[in-house]
């Protein structure tokens, strides 16, 4: 009896299993046939599967915005087969129409209108310090015209303190300026590099005890300015500055901790020069590319290793035998190569002398990237692609190069400092970046308070 039951169970289970598999076979087959039909229909009615030379896929990038806030949106646009090759600077909008993306501004009209409002209403409160303060040399503007590799920091403070943006009424301030100078503290024998972190920690403690403005936002509506790379490491004992305050720094690498691109902003490193830029009509640019600098990073070591003996790419380490300005004026492209930091003054040097900058510095949050379209006047080459540098540069047609150089001349006024600021110069551009980072809502004080003396 038990044996008969087992045989019956075995055959009934097998029949059930066969039926079960058959039940799923029919819809699977139908789905496969339907998929094949859809693919056949698409291939017969669309050029999606035609030869790559007959179809170009273009990536549409957002016309407004920058890496400081979010990655550009991407949308693939199918271009008709008869579309000719487009020169650099042309892309397609969502309707498949040609868009001239050669403009140096992401949106010039938007920038100009917002700039006017910034110039009219933006207010900064600077914590006051007297001439007899023991550290007046680091807290007050310098009494001379700044110079050298890190002059941007001193220029900004010197111009700001005399500008119409300063208010003595903190209730009207959009932002609060922390006026310590990293460059001056660095050379002060009482502080030095080793003591900067303690100085900043104590300074923040003092203003938080004597004024109510820091504590109401945790420093989120405060900012400081520094060009030397020590500026960012100086905040290691004042985390609230690093995490909350706006850092306006030359060493603006979003790869390293401590710099937050949508909160902080890049200060252009500019070697000050007197007078008007040179007349470029007389310059003959016979060299393909030029670089001069010390070997202080693996990136520069790689550049030297690959191109040191090349006849078209001129790479120098050590003292030049010819004037630096002549080399910049005689080269089509000028290389900005990462050293200890992503920033150097070479971008501003290139622009000043009408040379198209080639940026070889990964993770560099470029100055004024919220405003300027860097693709319209510079070339960015990944550090891993240094061996392909000549191929990249020679792949740029004459028309494309002339467009890039023309835009270089349009933007170079944004990378110049003046003791008496000029509209749209470096000072006003930095102010506009700060304007973008202000809060539209002022945090009120719980009770009116005066500074405690």
Secondary structure as UniProt FT lines:
FT   HELIX           2..45
FT   TURN            48..49
FT   HELIX           52..54
FT   STRAND          56..61
FT   TURN            67..69
FT   STRAND          74..79
FT   TURN            81..82
FT   TURN            88..89
FT   STRAND          90..92
FT   TURN            94..95
FT   STRAND          98..100
FT   HELIX           108..121
FT   STRAND          124..126
FT   TURN            131..132
FT   TURN            134..135
FT   HELIX           136..139
FT   TURN            149..150
FT   HELIX           151..160
FT   TURN            161..162
FT   TURN            164..165
FT   HELIX           170..172
FT   STRAND          175..177
FT   HELIX           182..187
FT   TURN            189..191
FT   HELIX           192..210
FT   HELIX           213..217
FT   TURN            218..221
FT   STRAND          222..226
FT   HELIX           230..233
FT   TURN            234..237
FT   HELIX           239..244
FT   STRAND          246..249
FT   TURN            254..255
FT   TURN            257..258
FT   TURN            261..263
FT   STRAND          265..266
FT   HELIX           280..282
FT   STRAND          287..292
FT   HELIX           298..307
FT   TURN            308..309
FT   STRAND          313..316
FT   HELIX           324..329
FT   STRAND          331..337
FT   HELIX           346..352
FT   TURN            353..354
FT   STRAND          356..360
FT   TURN            362..363
FT   TURN            367..371
FT   HELIX           374..376
FT   STRAND          378..380
FT   HELIX           383..388
FT   HELIX           389..394
FT   HELIX           398..411
FT   HELIX           412..415
FT   TURN            423..424
FT   HELIX           426..437
//
